[in-house]
Amino acid sequence: MPSTSIDFRSDTVTSPSEGMREAMASAPVGDDVYGEDPSVAALQDRVANLIGKAAGLYLPSGTQSNLVALMTHCARGEEFIASQQAHCYKYEAGGAAVLGSIQPQPVETLADGTMPLEAIEAAIKPDDMHFAPTRLLALENTIGGKVLPAAFVSEATTLARAHGLALHLDGARIFNAAVASGVDAGALTAPFDSVSVCLSKGLGAPVGSVLVGSCDFIEKATRLRKMLGGGMRQAGIVAAAGLYALEHNIARLADDHARARRLAEGLAAYEAIDVDLPQTNIVFLRVDPSVSEAFSAHLRSAGIAVSGRYGMQRWVTHLDISDADIDRTLAVVADFFGR
Ligand SMILES: *Cc1c(COP(=O)(O)O)cnc(C)c1O
C-alpha cells in the first residue's frame, strides 16, 4: 500500500486542521449542562443565526440531533413521514421507533430525492382511532448528494402545513445545498420548524451537530438531549472546532463540488463505468460487474479507498482531498483501463 492514501469513503474522515486545533486549544469552556460554556453558547447562536431560527442546541451527533428533533415533535404512539432513503428513517438504527415509540411512515423516493406529493398526502392519517396520529413530515437536504428542488420543498411543506403537520429538516449537508444552489441556507430552511446541521461532514469538525428551532422547541429538546445521554460538560473544546468550521469551511465547499464534478467527468470516459454527474460532493457510480472486483482491488492497491454497497460505489470529496488527489486518482483509473 503506498504511503499516500486518498480516502473517498465519506466527508466524515477529515482530520482537524492546525488552525482548528489551535481554536480548540484556546477555547473558553464551562459546564454546558449548567448552560455555562461560552463556546457552546456561541456555536448554538451562530448556527441559529445562519439558519434564521431563534435558538440552537449542540449535540454529539447528527443521529442524536434527528432523534431529539423527532421526539420533540412527536409523542409516543404518534407518527412521522419521511422518505424511504431518509437518514432519520433508514440509517439511524430505528432510534425513533425504539427510543421514542414513534412510528415511522416511509414514503417511496424518486430519483431526484423527492417523494410524490400524492404519496405524502395518502400517508397522512385521518383522525380515526385505528391510526397513529401523523404529526410530522421530515425532509432531508441534500439527500444522496442532491439538492432538493425548491418547488418540491415549497409544495411538500405547504401540503404538510395544510394537514397541521410540523416540519423537520435533516440539513446534515445544508451548506452543501446552499453553496451548490447559490441560495442562502436560511432561505432553504425557512419553511421548517426545526433543522439539524452536521459540523462533522463537509465542514470538517471532529464531532457535533446543532439542532435549531424556536426557543420553546429548543427548551423541550434540551431535556430530551439530557434523557438520551447527550448532555456534555466542557464541550466548548469541541464546539470551538465547529465555530472554526463555520468561519472557514463553508464557502470552500464549492471546491469539493468542483472536484467531485471533475472526478465524475473523468470517470465517465470509461464504458465500464456508469456515473451520475454530482450536484455537490458525492459521486455515485456503477462499475460493470465483469471488472468491478478487479477495479476495486486496483484502487485499494493504489491506496484509494471508496465505499460501496449493492454494486453501487460512493466517492465523496472533502477538505482532505486536493486537486492533486483527483489527478492521481484519475491517473490510477486510467492505468487500470490501459489508457
Ligand atoms: C451523517 C448524517 C446524519 C448523522 O450524523 P452522525 O453525526 O453521523 O450521527 C444524519 N443525516 C444525514 C443526512 C447524514 O448524512
The ligand as an SDF file (V2000), in Angstrom:
LIG
                    3D

 15 15  0  0  0  0  0  0  0  0999 V2000
  -24.2700   11.8000    8.6700 C   0  0  0  0  0  0  0  0  0  0  0  0
  -25.7120   12.1110    8.6000 C   0  0  0  0  0  0  0  0  0  0  0  0
  -26.5030   12.1050    9.7460 C   0  0  0  0  0  0  0  0  0  0  0  0
  -25.9930   11.6210   11.0950 C   0  0  0  0  0  0  0  0  0  0  0  0
  -24.8740   12.2420   11.5560 O   0  0  0  0  0  0  0  0  0  0  0  0
  -23.8870   11.4650   12.5760 P   0  0  0  0  0  0  0  0  0  0  0  0
  -23.1360   12.5930   13.1920 O   0  0  0  0  0  0  0  0  0  0  0  0
  -23.0540   10.5670   11.7290 O   0  0  0  0  0  0  0  0  0  0  0  0
  -24.7240   10.7290   13.5510 O   0  0  0  0  0  0  0  0  0  0  0  0
  -27.8260   12.4430    9.6290 C   0  0  0  0  0  0  0  0  0  0  0  0
  -28.3540   12.7700    8.4330 N   0  0  0  0  0  0  0  0  0  0  0  0
  -27.6340   12.7900    7.3130 C   0  0  0  0  0  0  0  0  0  0  0  0
  -28.2840   13.1730    6.0220 C   0  0  0  0  0  0  0  0  0  0  0  0
  -26.2870   12.4610    7.3520 C   0  0  0  0  0  0  0  0  0  0  0  0
  -25.5660   12.4570    6.2280 O   0  0  0  0  0  0  0  0  0  0  0  0
  1  2  1  0
  2  3  1  0
  2 14  2  0
  3  4  1  0
  3 10  2  0
  4  5  1  0
  5  6  1  0
  6  7  2  0
  6  8  1  0
  6  9  1  0
 10 11  1  0
 11 12  2  0
 12 13  1  0
 12 14  1  0
 14 15  1  0
M  END
$$$$
